[in-house]
Amino acid sequence: MDVAKIEEGLLSALKPYRGKMPTFDRFPKDGLAREDVLDLINQFYQLEEPRWRSGHVSGAVYHGDQEHVDFQNKVYSIQSQANPLHLDVWPSISKFEAEIVSMTAHMLGADLTDDEIVGTVSSGGSESILLAMKTYRDWARAIKNITQPEMVIPSTAHVAFEKASQYFGIKMNRVPVGADFRADIKAMEAAINPNTIVMVGSAPPFPHGIVDPIEELSEIARSHGIGFHTDACLGGFLLPWAEKLGYPVPKFDFRLKGVTSMSCDTHKYGYAAKGTSVVLYRGRKLRHYQYYIATDWMGGLYLSPTLTGSRPGGLSAAAWAALVSLGEKGYLEAARKILTTAEKIKTGIRAIPELFVIGDPLFVIAFGSKELDIYAITDVLTQKGWNLNGLQNPPAVHIATTLRHTEKGVAEQFLKDLQESVEYVKQHPEIQGSMTPVYGMTSSVMLRGAVDEFLRGLLDTVFEA
Ligand SMILES: *Cc1c(COP(=O)(O)O)cnc(C)c1O
């Protein structure tokens, strides 16, 4: 397959507005009238909204009921100027963030441990993970004199850990998961060495949605005197409610003594507007290694809890508003709907003989095929308007069930389209091919060789007007 053709296909997916909508690669001489700007923004919105609104997208928009979205937008619009970097100008934002942290911590077992569980609000799951890894690096340097830090993570852990490894100079030991796609307990322990500062498990990992054996792993970490981070970015706001509803949820939170930090995304199943997450620690001492403090700068004393300086207070207000408006009852009800729908989807996929579901997941359902090309099936689904997440090694695809999929008829339509796509690929074996899925995009890209360079070029394209 030729690369130019792939690039052409990607370009039409990434830059659909070229030549069709006004372009501003320089300032317009006179500013546009506000109504005209609003009109343009609305046009883009209306072109993009139907796909996620109708439940055709995996993950991405986790709530999306218009009343809830309007409410989030209203809160943001009231506080859009707020910046918690100015602690004394907007103490309300600090209050919101303190309460977001506390509510999240108590959902995740803070009541059931003797230690104090503390944390901060960040801009998203990746930042929460970056912060936790930086915290362990600085903790280990100060307390254990480790200058060549290493982390042990299962192969399913989110790439944000790899990003942290690159950004902060922490050597990464990625341990293959077992045949059941859960972290391999023995192999994880064997990967620990004197430079190991932290071990990681996910509840659940992004690819296949199968929770790692956090209880065993965190005990191993504890016995070695290293940190243990549970990445609950995805499941943190769903699994606690699933457990209350009687679903089988292995322990993954601060009830386990060995768990010393967690990441948990308000902007996923917390149903908040995009741009917030929570990172939690066992004890204030550990959290202190996250902070950045400057005492001798000409600009005065400077204290910053996270990676960014100025921060969007309006988003923290919106996250707080989501938590307190939904309450326990709202989260429980949302979880009930999502888990019921996910069960329906899982059962439906299992009923298609050419497909198999990976493991027995609760709400992120990964599936593959022994006889057909799963990427070809995904491509046909894409043409039918669906947007799933492609996985690799082994080839598979997943759907992360959200409230969007709980709307009437969505799960049924998905299963019908999936069945038809399987049939289509069976009839058209020529559309098979080995492809590389791009995270966050539906299109699969067939590439051999210079994938890394190609993806750098792809990002260059993204930032072209
Ligand atoms: C989404 C996700 C992340 C990263 O979160 P972002 O908000 O995209 O930065 C990390 N871990 C898991 C398991 C996730 O699902």
The ligand as an SDF file (V2000), in Angstrom:
LIG
                    3D

 15 15  0  0  0  0  0  0  0  0999 V2000
   -7.4250    7.9820   29.6540 C   0  0  0  0  0  0  0  0  0  0  0  0
   -6.4280    7.2330   30.4380 C   0  0  0  0  0  0  0  0  0  0  0  0
   -5.2290    7.8370   30.8520 C   0  0  0  0  0  0  0  0  0  0  0  0
   -4.7820    9.1880   30.3860 C   0  0  0  0  0  0  0  0  0  0  0  0
   -5.7030   10.1700   30.5540 O   0  0  0  0  0  0  0  0  0  0  0  0
   -5.7830   11.4850   29.6820 P   0  0  0  0  0  0  0  0  0  0  0  0
   -6.8650   12.2040   30.3770 O   0  0  0  0  0  0  0  0  0  0  0  0
   -6.0970   11.1050   28.2770 O   0  0  0  0  0  0  0  0  0  0  0  0
   -4.4830   12.1990   29.7820 O   0  0  0  0  0  0  0  0  0  0  0  0
   -4.4140    7.0940   31.6710 C   0  0  0  0  0  0  0  0  0  0  0  0
   -4.7180    5.8440   32.0370 N   0  0  0  0  0  0  0  0  0  0  0  0
   -5.8420    5.2270   31.6280 C   0  0  0  0  0  0  0  0  0  0  0  0
   -6.1230    3.8320   32.0740 C   0  0  0  0  0  0  0  0  0  0  0  0
   -6.7260    5.8980   30.8150 C   0  0  0  0  0  0  0  0  0  0  0  0
   -7.8310    5.2920   30.3790 O   0  0  0  0  0  0  0  0  0  0  0  0
  1  2  1  0
  2  3  1  0
  2 14  2  0
  3  4  1  0
  3 10  2  0
  4  5  1  0
  5  6  1  0
  6  7  2  0
  6  8  1  0
  6  9  1  0
 10 11  1  0
 11 12  2  0
 12 13  1  0
 12 14  1  0
 14 15  1  0
M  END
$$$$
